[in-house]
Amino acid sequence: MPTTPVRNGKFASFMSVQGSNQSYLSDRYDRRLRFQKLTRVATFLAATAGFAWVAIESAQALSFF
């Protein structure tokens, strides 16, 4: 049976010496993605609200004159 990198004892000992057996913190990555999405949505909503405010104020100013 051929050895694979997972079953190779030298590779496993190398990984344990390097400290690579720690699991990757995917929660931090997912939190960053959620924050970026929330930031994009908030920016879009703020820009839409600003545009609507300018449009309403302009319409009121034009109707005044």
GIGI-V171573 format. One record per backbone hydrogen bond with DSSP energy under -1.0 kcal/mol. NH is the residue of the N-H (numbers start at 0). CO is the residue of the C=O. If there is no record, write none. Layout:
# GIGI-V171573
NH,CO  NH,CO
This chain:
# GIGI-V171573
7,3  11,7  12,8  13,9  14,10  15,11  16,12  17,13  19,14  25,23  29,25  30,26  31,27  32,28  33,29  34,30  35,31  36,32  37,33  38,34  39,35  40,36  41,37  42,38  43,39  44,40  45,41  46,42  47,43  48,44  49,45  50,46  51,47  52,48  53,49  54,50  55,51  56,52  57,53  58,54  59,55  60,56  61,57  62,58  63,59  64,60
